[in-house]
Amino acid sequence: MEYITAGESHGPNLTAIVTGVPAGLPISEEHINSDLARRQAGYGRGGRMAIEKDTVRVTSGIRFGRTIGSPIALEVANRDWENWTERMAAFGEAPRDLVREVTPRPGHADLVGALRTNTDDCRNILERASARETAARVAAAGVAREFLAALGVEVMSYVVSVGDAAMPEETMADAAEHKPLDIELSEMRCPDAKATIAMKKAIDRAKSDGESLGGTFRIVVCGLAPGLGTYATGADRLTSRLGAALFSIPAIKGVEFGLGFEAARRVGSEVHDPIALDKQVGFVRTSNNAGGLEGGMTTGMPLVITAAMKPIPTLMTPLETVNLDTLCVEEASKERSDVCAVPAAAVVAEGEVAFALANAYLEAFGDTCMADIKANIKAYKARLRTMGR
């Protein structure tokens, strides 16, 4: 299962095409729109979110609410296109009063993209490099999420920290115990009420100072079968695929599995998860410090991943840059932006993780239709229970 997106931040719409989807999978338009709304929410979002009201339009691959085995095309309209029609027109001459973007922002793709593509207008870069593109990803990921849900797999996320405001430290077992309702009712998508208040105050301070903030978030996946992924080739290890998927999100600077860097500070007996035998389930782990992954494969325990997002590059008190026309020092450009988008990034990350896991299931259990996939999983789990006796 793969997706490709197209579209610019201020173009008419964003498009996603998802291929490799098995036939017979129920798809809910309402669920996709709910995820799109979650991506737009969160304390610290900017003016763009007041303009856009993202909803999906499916134009192929689904009939009467079920996939038919062909590519699925999804569109998310950009309402702000009305204000950019002349400046972002696909054809015709540029407006005489067009203002080019010639003061690239430090921390963004503006400058290196302009150098790479030989353009004197950073608008050609920032329109696609914008995190607005992730709306199309979330729409596409709705297909992968529905696939996993049909197999009894739940994907959720929550914010751990924003700037220096953070939740209390927790074990990997604690990470899987949070209630989705507690997360979604928080303006920061954080299950800890005190931490939510501290994060909002940190955002308020940053906004007052013309700054932006990053933070960390955690993705937790429950209900996974053991043995997804492989140990045989490095690039196909599930660890590799999940890491690549998360690093594809703009602004993600670090990814940890389970204890992550903390594992490097402990001795082996405090890190590795003892193996036990449950007569009903089969082989299990008595702890989950590995975060549900060993040797590039799922263990059957909850998958726990933590990711770090850098502060947004657009600052209301800009850093210095170099003007591409004059080659003189100036302040970087100011594009309407958020102060903090960590809650939104966590929703995007859910989708990227869902795609990687969906592919692991398809590779292990077939990819033609849902009936065959479910039958194959049932037989696999029955064999595992037999091995544990």
N, C-alpha and C positions, 0 to 999 in steps of 0.2 A: 504494500500500500504506500503510494507516494503522492505528494502534492507539489504543485508549482503555483506561485502567485504572480500576478501582474497588476500594475497600477501605480500611480503616483499619489503623494499625500493630498494634493489639490487637484487631481484629475477628476473625471466624471465618476469613476467608481473603482473599486478594488475587485479583482477576480481571482478565484482559486479553482483549480481543477485537480480532483482527486482520482487516481487510477488504482487498479488492483483491489477494488472493493468486492467482496464476495456477494453473490445474489442472495436475496431473502432477508436482508438485515433491516429491521424497522428503524426508521429515521424520524426524529421529531423536530420539526421546524421550531417549535416552542423552546426545546432544549438548546438549540444552537443560538437562538436569540437571547436566551437567558445568559449563556456564556459571553456573548457579545456585550451584554449590559454589564456583566461583572468586570469585563476588561476596561470598561469606561469609568467604573466607579473607583472610589478611594479618595481619602482626604489628601489634598495637595495637587489635584488635577487642575489643568488650566482652562482657558477660555474655549479651546477647541471642543472640549467635551460638552460645553453648553450649546454648541451649534449642532453637533452630530447626534443622531439617535440611531445607532447601528441596528439594522435588521438584515436578514439574509434573503436572497431571492435565488431559488434553485431552478436551473434551466435545463438540466439533463441528468440522467442516471437514476432517477427515482420515479416510481409510478405507484400512486395510491399509498404513499407512505413507506414503501419498501424499495430497497435497491434492486436493480435488474441486472447487475453484472457489468454495466458499461461505465465509462468515466462520468463522474459527477462534477457538474459545473455550478459554482456558487458565486454570487455577486453581492457586494456591500456598497451601497451608494455613498458618495461624498456630498453631503448637503452644501459644504463650503464651495463646491465647484461653481456655483452661481456667481461667487465673488472673484473667481479666477479664470473665467471662461476665455477672456482675451489673452491673458498672460500665460495660459497653459494650453492654448489651442494646438491641436495636432498638425494643422495645415494653415497656410496663409502666411502673411508677413507679420513680424513682431510689431506690437504697438510702438508708436514713436516715443511715447513716454515710459517705455519699459525700463525699469530700474534693475540692473544686473546685481547679483550678489557677489561682491568682490572682496569682502572682509571675512574670510573663513574662520569658523569657530574652533578654538582649541578643544580637543576631545571628541570632535565629530569627524565624519568622513569627508567634510567639505574640501579641505586642501588636497589631501592625498588622492581623492577621487578626481579632482580637477587636473592634477598633474598627470594622473594615469590616462585620462581620456582626452587631454589636450583641449579643455574648454576654458573660457574666460568668464564663465558664469556658474558659480557654485550651485545655483538653483537646479541645474541639470543633475547634480549629485544628491543634494539634500532631499529632493522630492521623493527619491526612491529609498535613500538611506534612512528616512524618517521612520520612527516606530509606528506611524500610522499604518504601515504595511502589515503589522501584526494583527490587525482586524481581520484580514483575509486568512491569516494562519488560524486564528481562533475559529472562524467559520469552517474551514477545512477540517480542523481537529475535532469538530463536532461529530464527524463521521467515525473517526477512530475511537472517540469516547463512547459512542453508541455501540460500537463493536465490542469493546471491552465490557461495557455494562451488560450486554447480552450474555457474556461469559461469566458474570458474577464478579467482575473486577471493578473496584471503585478508586477513582483518582481524585485527590484533593490537594489543596495547598494552603499555606498561611504565612503571614509575615512574622519573622522572628525579631528583626531589628530595623530601625531607621536612624541613620546617623549613630549617635551614641546612646540612643534610647532602645532598650532591648527587653525581651521576655526573660524571666529567670531561666537558667540553664536546665535542660531536661534530658532524660535518658531516651534512647531510641524506642523503648517501650512506651514512654509517655507520648512520643510524637504520634503514635498510631491511635491514641485514645481521645483526641480532640473531636468535638462534635461539630459537623459542618455548619449547623445553625448558629453556633457561637461565633464561628469564623465570619460568616456572611453578614451577621448583624453588627459586626464591628466596622467602623468607618475605615479602619486600617487593615481589615481582613486578618485581625490578630485575635486569637482566642483568650488572651489575657487582658482583662479590663484595665488594670493599672498601666500596663505597657502601652495600651492603645492611647491612653491619655498622655503619657510621656512622649509618644511618637508624634501626636498632633501638636504638642507644644514645641517640639523640635522643628517641625515643619513651619509653624508660625514664625519662629525666630529666624529660620533660613529665609523665608519670604520677606520678612522685614529688612533683612540684610542684603537682599538682592541675590541670594545664593540658591543652590539646589542641593538635594540630599539623595543619597543612595541608601542601600541597606541589604539585608539578607532575607530570604524566604525559604520555606521548606516544602517539598513535594512528598506526599505519602500515598502509596498505592497498596491497597489491601485486596486479598483474594487471588493472588497470583499462583499459578501452578509452579512447582519446582522444576528446574532443568531448562528453563527458557534461555536462549542464547547459545553460546558455545565456548569451549575452552581451546578449540583446535586452531583457530586463526585469530591473530591479534585484532585486526580491523573488525571482525564479526563478533567479538566479545560484546555482550550486552552493555558492559561498562563503557566500552569505546563508543558504541552507538548512542547511548544516553548522554555521554559527555559531549559528543559532537552536536547532538540535537540541541542541548541547552546552550552551548557556546554559539549557536547560530542566531540566538536572540540578541538584538542590539543591547549593548551596555553590560552584558554578563561578563564578569572578570574572574570568577572562581566557582568551582563546583566541588562539593564533597559528598562522598557516599558513606552513610553510617556515621561513625565517629570522625571520619575525615582526618584532618591534621592532628586531632587529639590522639589518634592511634599511634602516631610517631613519638608521642611523649610517654607512652605506657609500655610496660613489659608485656610479653606475649600472652601470659595467662590472664591479663586484664583486658585483652582485646578480642581474642578468638572465641567463638560461640560454641560451647559444648554441645555435642550431639546426643539426643535421647531417642527412645522408641516409644511411640504412642500406639497402643494396640488397635485403636480405631482409625487413626490418621496415617500412621507410618513413621518415618524418620522426621524428627523435628529438632529445632535448636532451643536451648533453654535461655538464651539471650539473643539480642539482635544488634550487636555492636557493628557488624558488617553492613547493616542497613539493607539486608535482604539479597545481597550479592556475594557469591564466592566463585573465584575462577572464571569470571565473566558470565556467570549463569545465576538465575534466581534460585533462592533456597526454599521458597514457599513462605518465608516470613515477610512482613510488610517491607516494601521498598521505601527507603528513606533517603532523600537527596536534599542537600542544602546548597543554594546558589547565592552568589554575591553580585549585586548590581551597583555599578558606579553612579555617581551623581549625574544628572542630565547636563549635557554640555552647554545648553543655552542659559546664559546668566543675565539677569536684569542689571547687574553690575558687571559688565563684560571684562574679560581679560584682554590683554594686548594681542594684536595680530599684525599681519602685514597686508596692506592693500595690494591686490593683484595688478591693478592698473598703475598706481603711482610708486609701488614698492616702498611706501612709507609706513611707519608704525601708526596704527589706528586701533580703535576699540573694535572687538569682534561684533558681528551682526547680532541682532536680537530677533529671533523668530518666536512668535507666540508659543509658549511652552508650559509645561508643568513645573512645579517645585519639586514634586516627588511622585514617582510612578511605580514604586515597588509593589503595591498591591496588584496593579495591572500586569506587571511583568510576571508575577506568580501565576496568574491565570493563563498567560501565554505559555509559560513553562509547563503547565498541566497538559496543554495540547501537544507540545513537542514530545513529552514523555509518553503520552498516549500513543502517538504515532510509532515510536520506537518499540513499544510493547506490543502494539497491534501486529507489527511486522514479525516480531518474535513468535507470536501465536500462529500467524499464517504460515511461517516457515516450518513450524513444528507439526501443525495439524491440518494443513491443506488450505486452499484459497478459493475453491469453486463456489460453494454455497454453505449457508449457515447450518443446514441440517447435517451435512457431512462433517463439518468442523466440530460441532457439538458432540456428535457420535464418537469422533476420534479422541476428543478430550475425555469423554466418559470412560472409554476403554483404557486410556493412558493412566488415569487416576485409579482405576480398578487394578491395573498391574502394579502400581506403586504400593497399594495397600497390601497386595499379596507378597511383595518383596519385604515388607515390614513385619512379616509373621515368621 
